[in-house]
Amino acid sequence: MSGLHKTWLIFILKQMTDKLSEKDGTLLLKLARESILRELGQEGDTPGSLKAQASTLILEENRGIFVSLHKKGDLRGCIGNIEPVKTVFEGVRDNAKHAAFNDSRFSPMSCEELKETIIEVSILTQPQKLDYTDARDLIAKLRPDVDGVIIEKNYHSSTFLPQVWKQLKKPEAFLTHLCIKAGLSQDEWKSGDLSVLTYQVQLFEEEQ
């Protein structure tokens, strides 16, 4: 096989293994819910039994992971890691518990609340730097509903998952709120000196 063919084959295989299956997603949603239940003292499937059902990709590949909780359509907790510091299994298990009990914006979740809560798991791609020349160019290069965005300046940083585009549909509003979240002035994105990175997510969500 020629070097060109080898490269093409490796690329195709990489594309195939980058994404999780629907079966994987169902298991991860179950893992997230069971992890919260066990923290609440409720019986459920153990992490060990769920691990036995997991694919190699879930168990061995490190990825950025976010777990979001929604109650009656409103955010009830969201915790994650952008960098691939944990395996998919570990990230979902740990971030589910943190989203339910350690998000400083909310009180710890109760059993009754969990019954009304929809769990969402986001599997992130590796963030890539977005090169841009000015505010107009930045607006033009962002892809609403596709890109998650990270902004950084000095010691300030923040991110919005792609799902946030549902609430902030215009790039100008998206960037304004992202700057506020980072503790910067709301117009900081217009200065042209923010470091901007983008990423995409594979999203799994429980049925309502």
The 8 nearest C-alpha neighbors of each residue, nearest first, counted from 0:
[[1, 4, 5, 2, 3, 6, 8, 7],
 [2, 0, 4, 3, 5, 6, 7, 8],
 [1, 3, 5, 4, 6, 0, 7, 8],
 [4, 2, 6, 1, 5, 7, 0, 8],
 [3, 5, 7, 1, 6, 2, 8, 0],
 [6, 4, 2, 8, 7, 3, 9, 1],
 [5, 7, 9, 3, 4, 8, 10, 2],
 [8, 6, 4, 10, 5, 9, 11, 3],
 [7, 9, 5, 11, 10, 6, 4, 12],
 [10, 8, 12, 6, 11, 7, 13, 5],
 [9, 11, 13, 7, 8, 12, 6, 14],
 [12, 10, 14, 8, 13, 9, 7, 15],
 [11, 13, 15, 9, 14, 10, 8, 16],
 [14, 12, 10, 16, 11, 15, 9, 17],
 [15, 13, 11, 17, 12, 16, 10, 18],
 [16, 14, 12, 13, 17, 11, 18, 10],
 [15, 17, 13, 18, 14, 12, 19, 56],
 [18, 16, 14, 15, 13, 19, 56, 12],
 [19, 17, 16, 15, 20, 201, 14, 122],
 [18, 20, 23, 21, 24, 17, 16, 56],
 [19, 21, 23, 22, 24, 18, 25, 54],
 [22, 20, 24, 23, 25, 19, 203, 26],
 [23, 21, 25, 20, 24, 26, 19, 27],
 [24, 22, 20, 26, 21, 25, 19, 27],
 [25, 23, 21, 27, 26, 22, 203, 28],
 [24, 26, 22, 28, 23, 27, 21, 29],
 [25, 27, 29, 23, 24, 28, 30, 22],
 [28, 26, 30, 24, 29, 25, 31, 23],
 [29, 27, 31, 25, 30, 26, 24, 32],
 [28, 30, 26, 32, 27, 31, 33, 25],
 [31, 29, 27, 33, 28, 32, 34, 26],
 [30, 32, 28, 95, 34, 29, 92, 33],
 [33, 31, 29, 35, 34, 30, 36, 28],
 [32, 34, 36, 30, 35, 31, 43, 29],
 [35, 33, 31, 37, 32, 36, 30, 92],
 [36, 34, 38, 32, 96, 33, 37, 39],
 [37, 35, 33, 39, 41, 38, 34, 32],
 [36, 38, 40, 41, 39, 34, 35, 33],
 [39, 37, 35, 40, 36, 34, 41, 96],
 [40, 38, 36, 37, 41, 35, 110, 109],
 [39, 41, 37, 38, 36, 42, 35, 110],
 [42, 40, 37, 36, 39, 43, 38, 33],
 [43, 41, 37, 40, 36, 44, 33, 45],
 [42, 44, 33, 45, 41, 37, 36, 34],
 [43, 45, 48, 33, 46, 49, 42, 47],
 [44, 46, 47, 48, 43, 49, 33, 34],
 [47, 45, 49, 48, 50, 44, 30, 34],
 [46, 48, 50, 45, 49, 51, 44, 52],
 [49, 47, 51, 45, 50, 46, 44, 52],
 [50, 48, 46, 52, 51, 47, 45, 53],
 [51, 49, 47, 53, 52, 48, 46, 58],
 [50, 52, 48, 49, 53, 47, 54, 46],
 [53, 51, 49, 50, 54, 48, 26, 23],
 [54, 52, 50, 51, 57, 49, 55, 58],
 [53, 55, 56, 57, 58, 52, 23, 50],
 [54, 56, 58, 57, 59, 53, 60, 52],
 [57, 55, 54, 60, 59, 58, 19, 16],
 [58, 56, 87, 54, 88, 55, 59, 60],
 [57, 59, 55, 56, 88, 86, 60, 87],
 [58, 60, 56, 86, 55, 57, 61, 87],
 [61, 59, 86, 56, 57, 58, 62, 87],
 [60, 62, 86, 83, 85, 87, 84, 59],
 [63, 61, 83, 87, 86, 64, 60, 123],
 [62, 64, 83, 81, 123, 82, 80, 122],
 [63, 65, 122, 79, 80, 121, 90, 123],
 [66, 64, 79, 121, 78, 120, 80, 67],
 [65, 67, 120, 95, 77, 119, 78, 94],
 [68, 66, 77, 119, 76, 118, 120, 65],
 [67, 69, 118, 76, 75, 117, 74, 77],
 [70, 68, 74, 75, 117, 73, 116, 72],
 [69, 71, 116, 73, 72, 115, 75, 74],
 [72, 70, 73, 69, 115, 116, 117, 74],
 [71, 73, 70, 69, 74, 117, 116, 75],
 [74, 72, 69, 70, 71, 75, 68, 76],
 [73, 75, 69, 76, 68, 70, 72, 67],
 [76, 74, 69, 68, 70, 73, 105, 77],
 [77, 75, 98, 68, 67, 74, 102, 99],
 [78, 76, 67, 98, 66, 68, 102, 79],
 [79, 77, 98, 94, 65, 66, 97, 67],
 [80, 78, 65, 64, 94, 66, 81, 77],
 [79, 81, 63, 64, 82, 65, 83, 78],
 [82, 80, 63, 83, 64, 79, 123, 65],
 [81, 83, 63, 80, 84, 62, 125, 126],
 [84, 82, 62, 63, 61, 85, 81, 80],
 [83, 85, 82, 61, 62, 86, 63, 80],
 [86, 84, 61, 90, 83, 89, 87, 62],
 [85, 87, 61, 89, 60, 88, 59, 90],
 [86, 88, 57, 90, 89, 62, 61, 91],
 [89, 87, 86, 57, 91, 90, 58, 92],
 [90, 88, 92, 86, 91, 87, 85, 93],
 [89, 91, 87, 93, 85, 92, 88, 94],
 [90, 92, 94, 88, 89, 93, 95, 31],
 [93, 91, 89, 90, 95, 31, 94, 34],
 [94, 92, 90, 96, 95, 91, 89, 97],
 [93, 95, 97, 91, 96, 78, 79, 90],
 [96, 94, 98, 31, 93, 97, 92, 66],
 [95, 97, 99, 35, 94, 93, 98, 100],
 [96, 98, 101, 94, 100, 99, 95, 78],
 [99, 97, 76, 78, 77, 95, 102, 96],
 [100, 98, 96, 108, 97, 76, 107, 95],
 [99, 101, 107, 97, 98, 108, 96, 102],
 [102, 100, 97, 103, 98, 99, 107, 96],
 [101, 103, 98, 104, 105, 76, 100, 97],
 [104, 102, 105, 101, 106, 100, 76, 107],
 [105, 103, 102, 106, 76, 75, 101, 77],
 [106, 104, 103, 102, 107, 76, 75, 101],
 [105, 107, 108, 100, 104, 103, 102, 101],
 [108, 106, 100, 99, 105, 109, 101, 102],
 [107, 109, 99, 100, 112, 106, 113, 110],
 [108, 110, 112, 111, 113, 107, 39, 99],
 [111, 109, 113, 112, 114, 39, 108, 36],
 [112, 110, 114, 109, 113, 115, 108, 116],
 [113, 111, 109, 115, 114, 110, 108, 116],
 [112, 114, 116, 110, 115, 111, 109, 108],
 [113, 115, 112, 111, 116, 110, 117, 109],
 [116, 114, 112, 113, 70, 117, 71, 111],
 [115, 117, 70, 113, 69, 114, 112, 68],
 [116, 118, 69, 68, 205, 70, 119, 207],
 [119, 117, 68, 205, 204, 67, 116, 69],
 [118, 120, 204, 67, 66, 203, 68, 205],
 [119, 121, 66, 203, 202, 65, 204, 67],
 [122, 120, 202, 65, 201, 200, 64, 123],
 [121, 123, 64, 201, 200, 63, 202, 120],
 [124, 122, 200, 63, 199, 64, 121, 62],
 [123, 125, 199, 198, 200, 126, 122, 63],
 [124, 126, 198, 127, 123, 82, 63, 83],
 [127, 125, 198, 197, 196, 124, 128, 81],
 [126, 128, 196, 197, 129, 198, 125, 195],
 [129, 127, 196, 195, 130, 197, 126, 194],
 [128, 130, 196, 195, 127, 131, 197, 194],
 [131, 129, 128, 132, 195, 137, 194, 196],
 [132, 130, 137, 136, 133, 129, 140, 191],
 [131, 133, 136, 191, 130, 134, 137, 135],
 [134, 132, 191, 136, 135, 131, 137, 189],
 [135, 133, 189, 137, 136, 191, 138, 188],
 [134, 136, 138, 137, 133, 139, 132, 189],
 [135, 137, 139, 133, 134, 138, 131, 132],
 [138, 136, 134, 140, 139, 135, 131, 133],
 [139, 137, 135, 136, 140, 141, 170, 134],
 [138, 140, 136, 137, 141, 135, 142, 134],
 [139, 141, 137, 138, 136, 142, 131, 129],
 [140, 142, 138, 139, 143, 137, 146, 170],
 [141, 143, 145, 146, 144, 140, 139, 170],
 [144, 142, 145, 164, 146, 141, 168, 170],
 [143, 145, 161, 164, 146, 142, 162, 165],
 [146, 144, 143, 142, 161, 199, 147, 200],
 [147, 145, 161, 199, 142, 198, 197, 148],
 [146, 148, 161, 160, 198, 197, 199, 159],
 [147, 149, 197, 158, 159, 196, 146, 198],
 [150, 148, 158, 196, 195, 157, 197, 151],
 [149, 151, 195, 156, 194, 157, 193, 158],
 [152, 150, 156, 194, 155, 193, 195, 153],
 [153, 151, 155, 193, 154, 194, 156, 150],
 [152, 154, 155, 151, 156, 193, 194, 150],
 [155, 153, 152, 156, 151, 181, 182, 183],
 [156, 154, 152, 181, 153, 151, 182, 157],
 [155, 157, 151, 181, 150, 152, 154, 149],
 [158, 156, 181, 150, 149, 180, 177, 151],
 [157, 159, 149, 148, 150, 160, 177, 156],
 [158, 160, 148, 147, 163, 161, 149, 177],
 [159, 161, 147, 162, 163, 158, 148, 146],
 [162, 160, 147, 146, 144, 163, 145, 164],
 [161, 163, 160, 164, 165, 144, 159, 147],
 [164, 162, 165, 161, 166, 160, 159, 167],
 [163, 165, 167, 168, 162, 166, 144, 161],
 [166, 164, 163, 167, 168, 162, 144, 161],
 [165, 167, 164, 163, 168, 162, 173, 169],
 [168, 166, 164, 173, 169, 165, 172, 163],
 [167, 169, 164, 165, 166, 170, 173, 143],
 [168, 170, 171, 172, 167, 173, 164, 143],
 [171, 169, 173, 172, 174, 138, 168, 143],
 [170, 172, 174, 169, 173, 175, 138, 167],
 [173, 171, 175, 169, 174, 170, 167, 176],
 [172, 174, 170, 167, 171, 176, 175, 177],
 [173, 175, 177, 171, 172, 176, 170, 178],
 [176, 174, 185, 172, 178, 177, 173, 171],
 [177, 175, 179, 178, 174, 173, 180, 172],
 [176, 178, 174, 180, 175, 179, 173, 181],
 [179, 177, 181, 183, 175, 180, 176, 185],
 [178, 180, 176, 182, 181, 185, 183, 177],
 [179, 181, 177, 178, 182, 176, 157, 183],
 [182, 180, 157, 156, 178, 179, 155, 183],
 [183, 181, 179, 180, 178, 155, 184, 156],
 [184, 182, 178, 179, 181, 185, 187, 155],
 [183, 185, 187, 186, 179, 178, 182, 175],
 [184, 186, 175, 179, 178, 187, 183, 176],
 [187, 185, 188, 184, 189, 175, 178, 190],
 [186, 188, 184, 189, 190, 185, 183, 178],
 [189, 187, 186, 190, 191, 193, 174, 134],
 [188, 190, 134, 187, 191, 186, 133, 135],
 [191, 189, 188, 187, 192, 134, 133, 193],
 [190, 192, 133, 189, 134, 193, 188, 132],
 [191, 193, 190, 194, 188, 152, 189, 133],
 [194, 192, 152, 191, 151, 195, 150, 188],
 [193, 195, 151, 150, 152, 192, 196, 128],
 [196, 194, 150, 129, 149, 193, 128, 151],
 [197, 195, 128, 149, 129, 127, 148, 126],
 [196, 198, 148, 126, 147, 127, 146, 149],
 [197, 199, 126, 147, 146, 124, 125, 127],
 [200, 198, 146, 124, 147, 123, 145, 197],
 [201, 199, 123, 122, 121, 202, 124, 198],
 [200, 202, 122, 121, 123, 203, 199, 18],
 [201, 203, 121, 120, 200, 122, 204, 119],
 [202, 204, 120, 24, 119, 121, 201, 205],
 [205, 203, 119, 118, 120, 206, 202, 28],
 [206, 204, 118, 117, 207, 119, 28, 203],
 [207, 205, 204, 117, 118, 203, 119, 28],
 [206, 205, 117, 204, 116, 115, 71, 118]]
